[in-house]
Amino acid sequence: MLKNTILVVSLYNILIYKPIKNINIMDNLRIDESINKDLIKAAGWAKFLAIILYIGMGITILFSFIAIVMGIITMTQPYGGGAGAVTIITNIISGVIGSLLAYFPASYAMGYSSKIKDALANDDQQKMQEAFRALGSYFKFYGVMQIVMLALLGLLIIFVIIAGAAMFSATSVM
């Protein structure tokens, strides 16, 4: 177990986290006018993406609420109790998950946008560090999401292969 943990930590350090060995190398790094403009432009796009994600979160909540109301209406109909309950439960779960999947990257992008603008306007090293930390969290969130999606895709492929083999063997027996 300890060897696996060390291996995972070592792979993380090699592939993702590459610390700078000599801090003095950063003494020559300067933010000139061109870089300043590019960072402000990137902050504007990050704010735009955050707003789009917040709007998507609102739409997700709205549609989930509408579907929950429809589930309640279905429950009041004769023979609709079970279907309405399932509709309500699935829409609550999907609404919460969908909203959370939009909220976190939106808040990271908005945090980056506001903090980088403050840092550049006030020459504030602390705000600059917080801005890039938020940007790192934004990319880390999407990186983890991509890993989860690839894992789910792999499981789906395995399921389709097994289901196809079962269907093929069931039809060939007859």
C-alpha positions as CSV (number, residue, x, y, z in Angstrom):
1,M,0.0,0.0,0.0
2,L,2.8,2.4,0.9
3,K,4.6,1.6,-2.4
4,N,1.5,2.4,-4.4
5,T,1.0,5.7,-2.5
6,I,4.6,6.7,-3.1
7,L,4.3,5.8,-6.8
8,V,1.1,7.9,-7.2
9,V,2.8,10.9,-5.4
10,S,5.9,10.5,-7.5
11,L,3.9,10.4,-10.7
12,Y,2.0,13.5,-9.6
13,N,5.3,15.3,-8.9
14,I,6.8,14.2,-12.3
15,L,3.7,14.8,-14.5
16,I,1.9,17.7,-12.8
17,Y,3.8,19.4,-10.0
18,K,7.2,20.5,-11.2
19,P,8.6,22.9,-8.5
20,I,11.2,25.4,-9.5
21,K,14.5,24.3,-8.0
22,N,16.1,27.8,-8.1
23,I,13.8,30.6,-6.9
24,N,16.2,33.3,-8.0
25,I,15.5,32.4,-11.7
26,M,12.2,34.4,-11.3
27,D,14.1,37.6,-10.6
28,N,14.1,38.3,-14.3
29,L,10.4,37.8,-14.9
30,R,8.6,41.1,-15.5
31,I,5.1,41.9,-16.5
32,D,5.4,44.4,-19.3
33,E,2.6,46.3,-21.0
34,S,2.0,43.5,-23.6
35,I,1.7,40.8,-21.0
36,N,-0.5,43.1,-18.9
37,K,-2.9,43.5,-21.8
38,D,-3.0,39.8,-22.5
39,L,-3.7,39.0,-18.8
40,I,-6.5,41.6,-18.8
41,K,-7.9,40.1,-22.0
42,A,-7.7,36.6,-20.5
43,A,-9.5,37.9,-17.4
44,G,-12.3,39.2,-19.6
45,W,-12.8,35.8,-21.2
46,A,-12.7,34.1,-17.9
47,K,-15.4,36.4,-16.6
48,F,-17.4,35.7,-19.8
49,L,-17.1,31.9,-19.3
50,A,-18.1,32.3,-15.6
51,I,-21.2,34.2,-16.6
52,I,-22.1,31.6,-19.2
53,L,-21.6,28.8,-16.5
54,Y,-23.8,30.7,-14.0
55,I,-26.5,31.1,-16.7
56,G,-26.3,27.4,-17.4
57,M,-26.6,26.7,-13.7
58,G,-29.7,28.8,-13.5
59,I,-31.2,27.1,-16.5
60,T,-30.5,23.7,-15.0
61,I,-32.2,24.7,-11.8
62,L,-35.2,26.1,-13.7
63,F,-35.7,23.0,-15.8
64,S,-35.2,20.8,-12.7
65,F,-37.9,22.8,-10.9
66,I,-40.3,22.5,-13.9
67,A,-39.7,18.7,-14.1
68,I,-40.3,18.4,-10.3
69,V,-43.6,20.2,-10.7
70,M,-44.5,17.9,-13.5
71,G,-43.6,14.9,-11.3
72,I,-45.9,16.3,-8.6
73,I,-48.7,16.7,-11.2
74,T,-48.1,13.1,-12.4
75,M,-48.3,11.8,-8.8
76,T,-51.8,13.3,-8.5
77,Q,-53.0,11.4,-11.5
78,P,-54.5,7.9,-11.2
79,Y,-51.7,5.2,-11.6
80,G,-49.1,8.0,-11.8
81,G,-47.7,7.8,-8.2
82,G,-44.6,5.7,-8.9
83,A,-43.7,7.5,-12.2
84,G,-44.1,10.9,-10.5
85,A,-41.9,9.9,-7.5
86,V,-39.2,8.7,-9.8
87,T,-39.3,11.9,-11.9
88,I,-39.0,14.0,-8.7
89,I,-36.1,12.1,-7.3
90,T,-34.1,11.9,-10.6
91,N,-34.7,15.6,-11.2
92,I,-33.6,16.6,-7.8
93,I,-30.4,14.5,-8.1
94,S,-29.6,15.7,-11.7
95,G,-30.4,19.3,-10.8
96,V,-28.1,19.3,-7.8
97,I,-25.3,17.5,-9.7
98,G,-25.7,19.7,-12.8
99,S,-25.7,22.9,-10.7
100,L,-22.6,21.9,-8.8
101,L,-20.8,21.0,-12.0
102,A,-21.4,24.5,-13.2
103,Y,-20.9,26.3,-9.9
104,F,-17.3,25.3,-9.1
105,P,-15.6,26.2,-12.4
106,A,-17.7,29.4,-12.6
107,S,-16.6,30.5,-9.2
108,Y,-12.9,29.7,-10.0
109,A,-13.1,31.6,-13.3
110,M,-14.8,34.6,-11.7
111,G,-12.2,34.5,-8.9
112,Y,-9.3,34.5,-11.4
113,S,-10.9,37.3,-13.4
114,S,-11.5,39.7,-10.5
115,K,-8.2,38.9,-8.7
116,I,-6.0,39.2,-11.7
117,K,-7.5,42.6,-12.5
118,D,-7.0,43.8,-9.0
119,A,-3.4,42.5,-8.9
120,L,-2.5,44.3,-12.2
121,A,-4.2,47.5,-11.2
122,N,-2.7,47.7,-7.7
123,D,0.6,45.9,-8.4
124,D,-0.4,43.4,-5.7
125,Q,1.7,40.2,-5.6
126,Q,-0.6,38.5,-3.1
127,K,-3.7,39.0,-5.4
128,M,-1.6,37.8,-8.4
129,Q,-0.8,34.6,-6.5
130,E,-4.5,34.1,-5.5
131,A,-5.5,34.7,-9.1
132,F,-3.2,32.0,-10.4
133,R,-4.3,29.7,-7.6
134,A,-7.9,30.1,-8.7
135,L,-6.9,29.5,-12.4
136,G,-5.1,26.4,-11.3
137,S,-8.2,25.2,-9.5
138,Y,-10.2,25.9,-12.6
139,F,-8.0,23.7,-14.7
140,K,-7.7,21.0,-12.0
141,F,-11.5,20.7,-11.8
142,Y,-11.8,20.2,-15.6
143,G,-8.8,17.8,-15.5
144,V,-10.5,15.6,-12.9
145,M,-13.8,15.9,-14.8
146,Q,-12.1,14.6,-17.9
147,I,-10.6,11.7,-16.0
148,V,-14.0,10.8,-14.7
149,M,-15.6,11.1,-18.1
150,L,-12.9,8.8,-19.6
151,A,-13.5,6.3,-16.9
152,L,-17.2,6.3,-17.4
153,L,-16.7,6.0,-21.2
154,G,-14.5,3.0,-20.6
155,L,-17.1,1.4,-18.4
156,L,-19.7,2.1,-21.1
157,I,-17.6,0.5,-23.8
158,I,-17.1,-2.6,-21.6
159,F,-20.9,-2.7,-20.9
160,V,-21.7,-2.5,-24.6
161,I,-19.3,-5.2,-25.5
162,I,-20.7,-7.5,-22.8
163,A,-24.3,-6.7,-23.7
164,G,-23.6,-7.2,-27.4
165,A,-21.9,-10.6,-26.7
166,A,-24.9,-11.6,-24.5
167,M,-27.4,-10.6,-27.3
168,F,-25.3,-12.4,-29.9
169,S,-25.0,-15.6,-27.9
170,A,-28.8,-15.5,-27.1
171,T,-29.7,-15.2,-30.7
172,S,-27.3,-17.9,-31.9
173,V,-28.7,-20.5,-29.5
174,M,-32.1,-20.4,-31.1
